[in-house]
Amino acid sequence: MNNAIKYIIIIINLVIKTVVIKIMNYVGCDTESTYLAFVTNVVFVCQFFNTGFLPVLCTANLTGQLPIKIVETLKFTGADSDFNEDWFSNIGETIVGSMKFNSVFPVVIEVINFMVRTAKRQWDQFNLKDNSKTKCVSMQQYVNIYAGSIYFMHFKYSGILNIVFLTFCFGTGLPLLMPIAFVSFFVLYMLETFMLHYVNITPPNYDEKLNTATLGKLQWAPLFMLAFGYWMLSNP
């Protein structure tokens, strides 16, 4: 069951990304920088809650910590009232498994995208009876098939934020998250470098606002480590 939950969490994160960008494309923003920052923030918060806090709340017992009406209404009457052995065996293992799968998931997605692009190009050139090399009837159709994929910088930043905050939040009690985060960043660095040079369409020249805003959020990650680390280490 835990194995299935790990994969479901990552799939839901992917759905969150897609839904957020669809909504923001429909709503629109005044500037491109505002659009990128808003999408980064919303996707990060949703992923962080879905990956880190939702599994915890599913088994949390907050009786005596919150008003009884809130506890009963939100069903916070689970089996775990603290970071105990059962929590590490179930929820902790699920979080670690999600992070492991997430470290290789970007590669899987890019391989799938490569297969889809290749299939479209093969179909475009399949069974041509004349000397033409494409079935496209317009330049835009040709570009859509043979150009590279779009580089979504805001999704990359939200993924990095999610990895950092999850690692800092639960890394004290789950130290395996530290090397997993290192592997995740190494895979992202190698993959994004390759994709930018050989696959993606050249992205526009972004300003420094999104990068600065992301660095500003990262400075709050140690506070999560101090709070949750103290909670975990103080449990006898």
C-alpha positions in Angstrom: 0.0 0.0 0.0 2.8 2.4 0.9 4.5 1.8 -2.5 1.3 2.8 -4.3 1.0 5.9 -2.2 4.5 7.0 -3.2 3.6 6.9 -6.8 0.2 8.5 -6.3 1.8 11.5 -4.5 4.2 12.1 -7.4 1.5 11.7 -10.0 -0.7 14.2 -8.1 2.2 16.6 -8.0 2.4 16.4 -11.8 -1.4 17.0 -12.1 -1.0 20.0 -9.8 1.6 21.5 -12.1 -0.6 21.0 -15.2 -3.8 22.4 -13.6 -2.0 25.5 -12.1 -0.5 26.5 -15.5 -3.8 25.9 -17.2 -5.6 28.2 -14.7 -3.0 30.9 -14.9 -3.0 30.9 -18.7 -6.7 31.4 -18.5 -6.6 34.1 -15.7 -3.4 35.9 -16.9 -1.1 38.3 -15.1 0.1 41.8 -15.7 3.7 40.8 -16.4 5.6 37.7 -17.2 7.7 38.0 -14.0 4.5 38.2 -11.9 3.1 35.1 -13.8 6.2 33.0 -13.2 6.5 34.0 -9.5 2.8 33.2 -8.8 2.9 29.8 -10.6 6.2 29.0 -8.7 4.6 29.8 -5.3 1.3 28.0 -5.9 2.9 24.9 -7.3 5.5 24.7 -4.5 2.9 25.2 -1.7 0.6 22.5 -3.2 3.4 20.1 -3.7 4.9 20.6 -0.3 1.5 20.1 1.3 0.7 17.1 -0.8 4.1 15.4 -0.3 5.0 16.4 3.3 2.0 17.4 5.3 -1.0 15.5 3.8 0.5 12.0 4.6 1.2 13.3 8.1 -2.3 14.7 8.7 -3.9 11.4 7.4 -2.7 9.6 10.6 -2.4 12.5 12.9 -4.1 12.5 16.3 -4.5 16.1 17.4 -6.8 15.5 20.3 -6.0 17.9 23.1 -4.0 20.1 20.8 -6.9 21.6 18.9 -10.5 22.3 19.9 -12.5 19.1 19.9 -14.9 20.4 17.3 -12.1 21.0 14.8 -10.5 17.6 15.6 -13.8 15.8 15.0 -14.8 17.7 11.9 -11.4 17.3 10.2 -11.0 13.7 11.5 -7.7 14.4 13.2 -8.2 11.3 15.3 -5.6 9.0 13.8 -3.1 6.7 15.3 -0.1 9.0 15.6 0.0 11.8 18.2 3.8 12.2 17.9 6.8 11.2 15.8 6.8 7.6 17.2 8.1 4.3 15.9 4.8 3.7 13.9 5.1 7.1 12.3 8.6 6.4 11.0 7.7 2.9 9.9 4.7 4.1 7.9 4.5 7.9 7.1 8.3 8.4 7.3 8.9 5.5 4.9 6.3 6.9 2.5 8.0 10.3 2.5 11.5 8.7 1.9 10.0 6.6 -0.9 8.4 9.6 -2.6 11.6 11.5 -2.5 13.5 8.5 -4.0 11.0 8.2 -6.8 11.0 11.9 -7.3 14.8 11.9 -7.9 14.4 9.9 -11.1 10.9 11.0 -12.1 12.2 14.0 -14.2 14.3 11.6 -16.3 11.3 9.3 -16.8 9.1 12.3 -17.9 11.7 13.5 -20.4 12.1 10.0 -21.8 8.4 9.8 -22.3 8.4 13.2 -24.0 11.2 12.1 -26.3 9.2 9.1 -27.3 6.1 11.2 -28.0 8.1 13.7 -30.1 9.8 10.9 -32.0 6.5 9.2 -32.7 4.9 12.4 -34.0 7.9 13.0 -36.3 7.8 9.4 -37.6 4.1 9.6 -38.3 4.6 12.9 -40.1 7.0 11.2 -42.5 5.2 7.9 -42.7 4.0 6.6 -46.1 4.7 9.7 -48.1 4.1 9.0 -51.8 5.7 12.1 -53.3 9.1 13.8 -52.9 7.8 15.9 -49.9 9.4 15.2 -46.5 6.5 16.2 -44.4 2.7 16.1 -44.2 2.5 19.6 -42.6 0.6 22.2 -44.6 1.8 25.2 -42.7 5.1 26.4 -41.2 3.6 26.5 -37.7 2.5 22.8 -37.9 6.1 21.9 -38.9 7.6 23.9 -36.1 5.2 22.3 -33.5 6.4 18.9 -34.5 10.1 19.4 -35.1 11.0 22.1 -32.6 12.0 21.2 -29.1 9.9 21.4 -26.0 9.2 24.6 -24.0 11.4 25.2 -20.9 9.2 25.9 -17.9 11.5 27.6 -15.5 8.9 28.2 -12.8 8.2 24.5 -12.5 12.0 23.8 -12.0 12.1 26.4 -9.2 9.0 24.9 -7.5 10.5 21.4 -7.6 13.8 22.7 -6.1 11.9 24.4 -3.3 9.9 21.3 -2.6 13.0 19.1 -2.3 14.8 21.6 0.0 11.9 22.2 2.3 11.0 18.5 2.6 14.6 17.6 3.4 14.9 20.3 6.0 11.5 19.6 7.5 12.0 15.9 8.0 15.7 15.4 7.5 16.6 15.4 11.2 14.5 12.3 11.9 14.9 10.9 8.4 18.6 11.5 7.6 18.4 9.4 4.4 16.6 12.4 2.9 20.0 14.3 2.8 21.8 12.0 0.2 18.5 11.6 -1.7 18.3 15.4 -2.0 21.9 15.5 -3.2 21.1 12.9 -5.9 18.0 14.8 -6.9 19.9 18.0 -7.4 22.7 16.2 -9.3 20.1 14.5 -11.6 18.3 17.8 -12.2 21.6 19.7 -12.9 22.7 17.1 -15.5 19.3 16.7 -17.0 18.5 20.4 -17.3 21.9 21.2 -18.7 21.4 18.6 -21.4 17.8 19.6 -22.2 18.7 23.3 -22.4 21.6 22.7 -24.8 20.1 20.0 -27.0 16.3 19.7 -26.6 14.4 22.7 -25.3 13.5 25.8 -27.3 15.8 28.6 -26.3 14.0 30.3 -23.4 13.5 34.0 -23.2 15.9 36.2 -21.3 14.4 36.2 -17.8 15.3 38.9 -15.3 16.6 38.2 -11.8 13.3 38.6 -10.0 12.2 35.0 -10.0 15.7 33.8 -8.9 15.8 36.4 -6.1 12.3 35.5 -4.9 13.3 31.8 -4.8 16.5 32.5 -2.8 14.4 34.6 -0.4 12.1 31.6 0.3 15.0 29.2 0.8 16.2 31.2 3.8 13.1 30.0 5.7 13.9 26.3 5.3 16.3 26.1 8.3 13.4 27.2 10.6 11.5 24.1 9.6 14.6 22.0 10.5 14.9 23.7 13.9 11.2 23.3 14.7 10.6 19.7 13.4 14.1 18.6 14.4 13.6 19.6 18.0 10.2 17.9 18.0 11.7 14.7 16.7 14.8 14.6 18.8 12.8 15.4 22.0 10.6 12.4 21.6 11.8 9.7 24.0 
